[in-house]
């Protein structure tokens, strides 16, 4: 198993209210980007269900220069109807993300939990401040 110490939260950069599934994201990443698989390890749908993407034992393709020691988690949404960044997480997604991230922090002894934008200042992804919102999880919080 690879050494994992970081969780990176992303959004699919799709408009609010639009459902996108793992197969669609996988197609974007393989066909459009030329990657070998979907870049994210987990995808959180609008209904709060969590779906596996790339296997965790494989290095992801979700944040340039920071993939080897990280797990990428993406929620469906992140843009308003005009494709401007917006936190579009449903209540179900908020609950599911927190639960998944808490489980991953414990399982992999995660020391860093951030949003994509914390590594790439030119990006709004995931359209909210994941680093501050989930900081308590690194301290054993369960809020």
Secondary structure, DSSP 8 states (H G I E B T S, - for coil): -----EEEEEE--EETT----HHHHHHIIIIIT--SS-S-SEEE-TTS-EEE-S-TTS---SSTT--TTEEEEEES-EE-TTS-B-----HHHHHHHHHHHHHHHHHHT--EEEEGGGT-TT--TTSS-HHHHTGGGGGT---
